[in-house]
């Protein structure tokens, strides 16, 4: 009784050349493909979305008493208080300020407390902060995006 090898004819023509290899090469290729198949999904996994971290800092370092004015050049000037409800001093604060309801088109604004950092559980008043272009919008809002 002879063993049938249906793809041997194709392999002899060079169309499927790997069929003529020995078993060691086949095992290596199978192992490599399996390894890539297992590693690929692990590489594509992401950690917690940044928005969740941003919401946390906005709650720990909230803005209160927010007031703003429009200058003649359509930039906004704001005054507000920032409360440091963390256990660390804050040297710099990154705000995201937006016009109307469009948070995606917001402007990033960096502010540095003066004099010196905002100590833990302290409130600091900020005045005359340029929050960027506000156009003719009747509403502007800001939120803490990051604090260092």
N, C-alpha and C positions, 0 to 999 in steps of 0.2 A: 504494500500500500504506500502510495506516495503522498507527501504532504503538499498541499496546494498553497502557493504563495501568489495570490492574485495581483499584487502590485509589483511583483518582481520585474515584470516586463517593462513597466513604466520606469522603474528605477534604473534598469539597464539602458534606457534611452537618455538618461540624465535628467528626466523631468522631476523626479523626486530623488535627488541624490542622497539624501540622508538615510534612505532605507538601506543603502549598501554599506553604511558605517557599521562598526561593531557595537556591541551593547554598552561599552563604557561611554562612548560619545553620546549615545541616546540617553543614558541615565543623566549625564551632565547637562544636556539640553533640557530635559524634563525638570531637573532640579532647579536650573536657572529660571525657567519660565514660572515654576511654582513660587520661587522666592520673590520674583518681581511681582507676581500676582498678590502675594501676601503683604509686601511692603507698600505697594502703591496706595491702597486705601488708608493705611496708617499715616502716610505722609500727608494725605489730603485732609485729615481731620484738623479742625481748628479748636482753639480754646474758647473761653467765654467771650461773647461779643463785647467790643469796647463800650457800647452804649450802656451796658449794665454797670460798668465801672464808673462811667461818667455820671450816671444817675446817683450813684453812691456819694461821689464827691460833692455834687450839687446839694445833697441833703446834709452832708457834714459841714459844708462851708456855704451856707445860704446867703443870698442877697436880700436885704430888706430896705425899706424906705427909698425905693428907686424912683427918681425923678429925672426928667430929661427935657432939654430945650433944643430947638432946631436953630442952627446958625444960618446966616445969609447964604453960605456956600452949600447948604443942605446937609452938612454934617451934624451929628448929634453930640451934645455935651451932656454928660450925666453926673448925678450925685447919688450916692448910695452908701449903705453900711454893709460890711461883710463880717459875719460871725464865724469865728474859728472854733467849731465844736469838736475838733480833734485833740489828740494828746500831744501834738507836735507844733512847733512854731512854723509859720508860713512866711517865706521870703518873697515869693512871686505868685501871681494868680493869673491864669488864662481864662478870660471870659469869652463866651460866644454870645453875640448880640444879633438879633434879627428884627426885621420889620414885618409888621402884621402877624400872620400865622405861619410864615415861610421860614421855618428853622433851618432848612437845607441851604438856603442862600445867606446864612449868617456870616458875620464878620468876626474874626478872632481878634481879641484885644488883650494885650499884656499889661498888667498893672503891678507896680512894686510899692509896697507900703512904706510910708515915711512918717516918722523916723523909725527905722529898724523894722524887724519882722513883727507879724501879728502873733503874739504868744498864745499858747493853748487856752481855750475858753475865753478869749478876749474878743471884743467887738471894735472895729475900726471904721471911721468915716472916710470916704473918698469923695473928692469934689473936683469938678472941672475935668472929667475924664472924657477924652474924645473917643466916641464909640463908632465912628465911621459914618459913611453915607446913610442917611435915613430917607432921602427924597421927600415926597409930600405925604408920607404915611402918617395917619393919626396915632398909630401905636408902635411902640418899640419895647422890646424886652431883652434882658440879659440873664445869663446863667453861668455859674462857675463850671468850666470844663476841666480844669486841672489846677492843682495847687502844689507848690514845692516848698 
